[in-house]
Amino acid sequence: MLHLTRLKRSNQLTEIPLNLKFSFFNAFKLSTQILPSSETNIEIDTIARIINNHAYPDQPLHPTLLQYIPPQVLTTSFVENVLGHLFAAHSNGLKALEFFNHSLNHSQLCPSSDGFEKMLHILTRMRYFDKAWELMAKISRMHPSLLTLKSMSIILSKIAKFQAYEDVLEAFEKLENDIFAGRKFGADEFNVLLRAFCIERQMKEARSVFMKMRSRFSPNTKTMNILLLGFKESGDITAIELFYHELVKRGFKPNSVTYNIRIDAYCKKSCFADRLRLFEGMEQENLLPTLETITTLIHGAGIARNPIKARQLFDEIRLRNLLADTGAYNALMSSLIRSRDLKSAVALMDEMEKNHIEHDDMTYHTIFSGLMRTYDIKGVSRLYHKMVDRSFVPKTRTVVMIMKFFCVNHQLDSGLHLWRYLVEKGYCPHGHALDLLLTGLCSRDRVNKAFECSTQMVERGRRVSEASFRTLESFLVQEGEMEKLRKLKQMIRKLHTLLPPVKGHTIADPA
């Protein structure tokens, strides 16, 4: 009964009109006084929701921004926080770009590197590479000081992910000759290029670039660690050790980061003895273990199903005059759950609160996964509502995991509640979450709700997968809802004229 009451209460909350106005009074208040963080977050949530919920592409966003966001509000931190929210919310990149351009054109403040990097990340994640290059050229002219190694890394990494090897090299050349013109590229820029391939596990390409360009850019310790990290991410311990010993022979001196990478590689392969050997070797080299080192070992002990060792290592954090952070607690939680000690893992959440250590997405993901393995529907529901009561919005993989659990276990009201919660917070739920919810709703004869969620997705400038569209199309035809089908097809076609083509998404023909 309590569960149904909470669902009803929260559903009422999410039915606030989507055209909720951010009044000038509130905007001016925000710009002229220091607000408590919770109130500031409410204002940022409101603006992000207005942008995310704006009818796109039926109406231009610029007049709405002028109406709701006067220049007084456009502080550096405000722009950063709204863009951060839009990134986490999977908002359409073109709408985020309009907001960023609005801040450039209607404010005397110089934007920050952080805001620019968030904007660049939003565009490249959605494969708007032409828009990303246009933005970089614009910033190069207007605010060249904002061009950083991180912004270079963002665009190169996404090109390495979505495009060809030659495209990455061509982009690096464009950055050097056009965007960063006048800046002499050295080892730092070379490291960014290598990292773009390594984080995508493209080690053949990374080796090729290293061999081809190392004579021009003098490699340093960071270069070697980046390559080692790439081998680690590809899961090739033999390649890591061969490359490491080759480097040592050439005079490379390992540091704490080097040892952390090698230890983590052995942890992921459950080679417990080897990682302890490396840990001891690290201390013999007079390299003090960092909190990251201990956290990695705790995680490794969990993989080896050794919770006693995990707890021992966690207790050593304090003995080494280090302070346990969220990551260390998460590693211990994971170790306990792998050993099926869910009770102790949940108790760690309370301990974190007592020690004023914040829960993050990994905290919730870890505990949710433990509860789901035991099919504890009530436990999942309690934790979910605890998360919602704290206004915490999880990352995509956790959202998808929760949505899948609700739908598989016939908790469709809870699945709809999650969808509405995300929309009310100004987020556009990820396509995988819609796939799961839509399939569940259609299979339970709730086609109108499936249609409603799908249109909300498209209205926010996001695609509906071809599989989901075909499923919904079939059920709408069965229900005789041809007008709704025609409307959805029209919306999708209009949206697809503006979005880059992506495999697996449909362009609906008009009815």
Secondary structure, DSSP 8 states (H G I E B T S, - for coil): -HHHHHHHHHHHHHTS-TT----HHHHHHHHHS---HHHHHHHHHHHHHHHHHS-TTTS-SHHHHHHH--GGG--HHHHHHHHHHHHHTT--HHHHHHHHHHHHHS-SS---HHHHHHHHHHHHHTT-HHHHHHHHHHHHHH-GGG--HHHHHHHHHHHHHHS-HHHHHHHHHHIIIIITTT----HHHHHHHHHHHHTTT-HHHHHHHHHHHTTTS---HHHHHHHHHHHHHTT-HHHHHHHHHHHHHTT----HHHHHHHHHHHHHTT-HHHHHHHHHHHHHTT----HHHHHHHHHHHHHTT-HHHHHHHHHHHHHTT----HHHHHHHHHHHHHTT-HHHHHHHHHHHHHTT----HHHHHHHHHHHHHTT-HHHHHHHHHHHHHTT----HHHHHHHHHHHHHTT-HHHHHHHHHHHHHTT----HHHHHHHHHHHHHTT-HHHHHHHHHHHHHTT---BHHHHHHHHHHHHHHT-HHHHHHHHHHHHHHHTTS---TTB------
